[in-house]
Amino acid sequence: MHIKKIGIVANIAKEKSSAYVIRLRDWLLHQGLQVFLDDAVAIRIGESTGLERSNLAAAVDLIVVFGGDGTMLRVARAVCGYDIPILGINIGGLGYLTEVNLNEMINALGMIIEGNFKTEKRMMLDVVADRHGETVGEGTVLNEVVINRANLSRIVELETAINDRHLATFKADGLIIATPTGSTAYSLSAGGPIIFPEQNAMILNPICAHTLTNRPVILPEDVRVKVILWTKEQGATLTLDGQVSFTLKSGDTIRVQKSRYVTTLVASPHRDYLEILRTKLGWGGLPTGNHPDAD
C-alpha cells in the first residue's frame, strides 16, 4: 500500500498537541506528501481548511491520531465505514491502542511511508436498543457495550439470550459485552479474561453479580446476544466505549452482534502486543541472573 495522503487528528485538550501536529505536518510536507487536518485541529492551529472526520477518512490513505486510547476510540467509531489504517501516537502514557511514543514518531512514519508496516484488523460490535419496537440507542463500538444500573437503582435483572436461546437472567450491577480489543479495558477491571486482539470473540461479563457463580463467558464471534432489562427502579444506562450513553427503561431490549466494520490499526514497528501487556500490567520481564533457573 502506497501512502501519499495523510490525515491528522488530535486531542486538542492535551497540552502541546498543537505543536506536535505542526511538527508532523511540516515533516510530512517536506517528504512530498499531502496532509489533511481534522476540522478541530485546523481551527486550533489557525488553518482555514479542515475536514469532518468521515470526510477526512474518505480523502486519505492513513490517519495519524495524537492522544490516548480514548481519542482512538472516538476516531475508530467516526471512521468505521472506511477501511482506513489508523496510527496512534501517544502523548501521555503508553496506551493499548496508541502504541507509538512521541520520540518514535518520525522513525515510525518514515517506515510506514516506505511501505514497511503491518496492520491489524480489530473486530467491532454493533448494538441496537429497542423500546416497544422503537430504536432508543444504537452504534458501533471497538471496546465494549455496557449496561449499568442507574445511580439510584439497586441491582438490575438482565435476561440474556444467545442466538435466541436463554442463557441466564443476571442479577447484577450491570453487564459488559466486550471485543478482544476491549478485553483489557473495563472488562479486565471487572475480572474478565484477556483475549489477544487477533482473535474474534465476544466476552459476556456480569458486573458485581449477586450470584457468585455468574462468571465471564467467552462467546464465538458469530453469535447474537439479546439482553432484556428488567428493573423496578430508575432504569439503567447503555454506554458505548465509555463515551456515548443512552438511558434505558425496564423492558428495553438490547441486541449486540459482530459488526461488518473493523478498525484497522497500524502496528508499532518498535514493540509487539506482549510488550504492551507487560508494560501496562506491570508483569515481570525476562529472568535475571539471580533467578534460580538462570544459567
VMD Tcl script that draws the C-alpha trace (Angstrom):
set ca {
  {0.00 0.00 0.00}
  {1.42 3.38 -1.03}
  {0.85 6.17 1.46}
  {0.54 9.53 -0.29}
  {-2.19 11.35 1.65}
  {-2.19 11.51 5.44}
  {-4.86 12.85 7.79}
  {-4.09 14.14 11.26}
  {-6.44 14.05 14.25}
  {-5.50 15.19 17.76}
  {-6.95 15.56 21.21}
  {-6.74 19.35 21.27}
  {-7.32 19.37 25.03}
  {-3.89 17.82 25.52}
  {-1.07 20.21 26.29}
  {1.32 20.77 23.37}
  {-0.84 18.76 20.95}
  {-0.84 21.69 18.52}
  {2.95 21.78 18.49}
  {3.11 18.04 17.78}
  {0.63 18.37 14.91}
  {2.59 21.24 13.33}
  {5.85 19.34 13.67}
  {4.45 16.26 11.96}
  {2.61 18.24 9.29}
  {5.76 20.15 8.32}
  {7.82 16.98 8.20}
  {5.25 15.17 6.03}
  {5.03 18.12 3.63}
  {8.82 18.09 3.38}
  {8.57 14.44 2.30}
  {6.31 15.48 -0.57}
  {3.10 14.07 0.95}
  {-0.35 15.62 1.09}
  {-1.62 16.44 4.59}
  {-5.25 16.88 5.65}
  {-6.33 18.07 9.09}
  {-9.31 17.24 11.24}
  {-11.51 20.33 11.45}
  {-11.00 20.84 15.21}
  {-7.24 20.55 14.76}
  {-7.25 23.00 11.85}
  {-9.08 25.60 13.93}
  {-6.71 25.07 16.86}
  {-3.56 25.73 14.82}
  {-5.06 28.58 12.80}
  {-5.59 26.80 9.47}
  {-8.54 27.82 7.32}
  {-9.39 24.37 5.97}
  {-10.17 21.23 7.91}
  {-12.31 18.16 7.30}
  {-15.00 16.45 9.37}
  {-13.69 13.03 10.38}
  {-15.70 10.88 7.99}
  {-14.71 13.18 5.11}
  {-11.12 13.03 6.29}
  {-11.20 9.23 6.16}
  {-12.55 9.34 2.61}
  {-9.73 11.63 1.47}
  {-6.60 9.97 2.88}
  {-4.56 6.75 2.88}
  {-3.67 6.88 6.59}
  {-4.93 8.68 9.69}
  {-2.46 9.66 12.42}
  {-4.03 10.24 15.84}
  {-2.36 12.21 18.64}
  {-3.87 11.43 22.02}
  {-4.65 8.43 24.15}
  {-6.84 5.37 23.82}
  {-9.98 7.48 24.34}
  {-9.17 9.58 21.29}
  {-8.50 6.43 19.28}
  {-11.91 5.02 20.24}
  {-13.65 8.21 19.07}
  {-11.81 8.14 15.76}
  {-12.47 4.42 15.26}
  {-16.22 4.93 15.64}
  {-16.24 8.03 13.43}
  {-14.45 6.36 10.50}
  {-15.71 2.78 10.86}
  {-17.38 2.92 7.45}
  {-13.96 3.31 5.81}
  {-11.25 0.66 5.83}
  {-8.59 3.23 6.60}
  {-5.42 2.43 8.62}
  {-5.05 4.36 11.89}
  {-1.74 5.04 13.63}
  {-1.89 6.12 17.26}
  {0.77 8.48 18.63}
  {0.60 8.57 22.42}
  {1.06 11.96 24.06}
  {0.59 10.60 27.57}
  {1.47 7.18 28.96}
  {1.77 4.19 26.63}
  {-1.68 3.00 25.56}
  {-3.09 -0.27 24.29}
  {-4.20 1.43 21.06}
  {-1.72 4.30 20.84}
  {1.37 2.15 20.51}
  {3.89 4.69 19.17}
  {5.58 7.16 21.52}
  {6.42 10.73 20.52}
  {10.15 10.05 20.31}
  {9.42 7.24 17.83}
  {7.02 9.21 15.65}
  {9.29 10.31 12.79}
  {11.05 6.97 12.58}
  {7.74 5.10 12.53}
  {6.23 7.38 9.86}
  {9.37 7.03 7.76}
  {8.99 3.25 7.79}
  {5.27 3.48 7.01}
  {5.82 5.82 4.05}
  {8.32 3.31 2.67}
  {5.65 0.61 2.94}
  {7.39 -1.17 5.81}
  {4.49 -1.70 8.18}
  {1.84 -4.18 9.27}
  {-1.80 -3.65 10.10}
  {-4.18 -5.41 12.48}
  {-7.89 -5.84 11.84}
  {-9.81 -5.32 15.08}
  {-13.33 -6.69 15.48}
  {-16.14 -4.23 16.27}
  {-19.66 -4.71 17.65}
  {-22.99 -3.29 16.53}
  {-25.56 -2.52 19.22}
  {-29.22 -1.53 18.97}
  {-31.54 -0.78 21.90}
  {-35.32 -1.01 21.27}
  {-38.32 0.13 23.31}
  {-41.69 -1.17 22.09}
  {-40.27 -1.52 18.58}
  {-38.68 1.95 18.53}
  {-34.90 2.40 18.47}
  {-33.71 4.38 21.51}
  {-29.97 3.92 21.01}
  {-27.55 2.39 18.55}
  {-23.92 2.47 17.48}
  {-20.75 0.58 16.65}
  {-18.00 0.06 19.23}
  {-14.39 -1.05 19.28}
  {-14.11 -1.80 23.01}
  {-17.38 -2.65 24.67}
  {-21.09 -2.25 25.22}
  {-22.01 -1.74 28.90}
  {-25.40 -1.88 30.58}
  {-25.10 -0.23 34.00}
  {-27.65 0.28 36.75}
  {-28.82 3.86 37.24}
  {-27.37 5.90 40.09}
  {-30.35 5.38 42.40}
  {-31.28 1.85 41.40}
  {-30.33 -1.36 43.08}
  {-29.19 -4.37 41.11}
  {-30.87 -4.88 37.76}
  {-32.15 -8.07 36.20}
  {-30.76 -8.75 32.74}
  {-32.48 -11.55 30.85}
  {-29.80 -12.73 28.43}
  {-30.11 -14.97 25.37}
  {-27.58 -16.25 22.85}
  {-28.97 -16.78 19.34}
  {-32.45 -16.51 20.90}
  {-31.71 -19.33 23.36}
  {-31.93 -18.38 27.03}
  {-28.58 -18.26 28.82}
  {-29.31 -16.68 32.22}
  {-31.02 -13.83 33.97}
  {-28.19 -11.96 35.63}
  {-28.92 -10.05 38.82}
  {-26.02 -7.63 38.90}
  {-24.85 -4.04 38.78}
  {-24.65 -4.44 35.03}
  {-23.26 -6.38 32.10}
  {-20.28 -5.87 29.80}
  {-20.19 -7.21 26.24}
  {-16.64 -6.71 25.03}
  {-14.46 -7.33 21.99}
  {-10.92 -8.75 22.26}
  {-9.65 -5.16 22.00}
  {-11.92 -4.24 24.90}
  {-10.78 -7.21 26.97}
  {-8.04 -5.04 28.50}
  {-10.44 -2.18 29.32}
  {-13.49 -2.17 31.63}
  {-13.97 -5.92 31.30}
  {-10.49 -6.57 32.72}
  {-11.28 -4.38 35.73}
  {-14.43 -6.46 36.26}
  {-12.46 -9.70 36.35}
  {-12.73 -10.65 32.68}
  {-10.11 -12.55 30.65}
  {-7.57 -11.05 28.26}
  {-8.11 -12.14 24.66}
  {-5.47 -11.47 22.03}
  {-6.84 -8.88 19.59}
  {-6.23 -11.14 16.58}
  {-8.91 -13.49 17.92}
  {-12.52 -12.77 17.02}
  {-14.76 -13.44 20.01}
  {-17.07 -11.72 22.49}
  {-16.80 -11.54 26.26}
  {-20.03 -11.58 28.28}
  {-19.07 -10.31 31.73}
  {-21.54 -9.59 34.58}
  {-20.59 -6.66 36.83}
  {-20.71 -7.47 40.56}
  {-23.20 -10.32 40.06}
  {-25.46 -11.22 43.00}
  {-24.72 -14.90 42.35}
  {-21.01 -15.68 42.59}
  {-21.31 -18.50 40.04}
  {-22.15 -15.94 37.35}
  {-18.75 -15.76 35.66}
  {-17.44 -14.21 32.41}
  {-18.19 -16.23 29.29}
  {-16.25 -16.16 26.01}
  {-18.59 -16.44 23.04}
  {-17.96 -17.20 19.35}
  {-17.77 -14.19 17.06}
  {-20.90 -15.04 15.07}
  {-23.46 -15.18 17.90}
  {-26.26 -12.69 18.52}
  {-26.64 -11.51 22.09}
  {-30.02 -10.26 23.30}
  {-30.48 -8.64 26.70}
  {-33.82 -7.53 28.18}
  {-33.60 -5.11 31.08}
  {-35.94 -5.73 33.99}
  {-35.91 -3.27 36.88}
  {-38.47 -1.57 39.10}
  {-36.08 1.24 39.91}
  {-34.80 4.16 37.82}
  {-33.78 2.12 34.81}
  {-30.22 1.80 33.57}
  {-27.69 3.29 31.18}
  {-26.36 1.87 27.93}
  {-22.80 3.09 27.32}
  {-20.74 2.63 24.15}
  {-16.95 2.58 24.55}
  {-17.39 4.53 27.79}
  {-18.13 7.66 25.75}
  {-21.69 7.63 24.38}
  {-24.66 6.95 26.66}
  {-28.39 6.23 26.31}
  {-31.00 5.94 29.04}
  {-32.78 2.60 29.30}
  {-36.11 1.71 30.89}
  {-37.49 -1.56 32.19}
  {-38.49 -3.80 29.28}
  {-35.97 -2.35 26.82}
  {-34.19 -4.88 24.60}
  {-30.51 -4.57 23.69}
  {-29.13 -6.56 20.76}
  {-25.39 -6.94 20.13}
  {-23.57 -8.72 17.33}
  {-20.33 -8.62 15.38}
  {-20.19 -5.63 13.06}
  {-19.38 -5.82 9.38}
  {-16.97 -2.96 10.10}
  {-13.48 -3.38 11.51}
  {-10.89 -0.97 12.85}
  {-7.57 -1.21 11.02}
  {-4.66 -0.30 13.27}
  {-1.07 0.20 12.14}
  {1.10 -1.94 14.40}
  {4.06 -0.31 16.10}
  {7.38 -1.21 14.44}
  {9.01 -0.86 17.87}
  {7.00 -3.19 20.13}
  {4.51 -6.05 19.98}
  {1.35 -6.78 21.95}
  {3.20 -8.87 24.51}
  {5.45 -5.95 25.39}
  {2.46 -3.65 25.68}
  {0.78 -6.09 28.08}
  {3.92 -6.37 30.19}
  {4.30 -2.60 30.34}
  {0.67 -1.72 31.05}
  {0.03 -4.51 33.57}
  {3.41 -4.41 35.29}
  {4.26 -8.01 34.53}
  {7.81 -9.21 35.11}
  {10.36 -9.24 32.29}
  {12.95 -11.87 31.48}
  {14.67 -13.73 34.32}
  {17.74 -12.02 35.80}
  {20.97 -13.64 36.82}
  {19.55 -14.06 40.33}
  {16.71 -16.25 39.10}
  {17.17 -19.83 40.37}
  {16.69 -21.23 36.86}
  {19.08 -18.79 35.20}
  {22.41 -20.05 33.87}
}
mol new
graphics top color blue
foreach p $ca { graphics top sphere $p radius 0.5 }
foreach p [lrange $ca 0 end-1] q [lrange $ca 1 end] { graphics top cylinder $p $q radius 0.2 }
display resetview
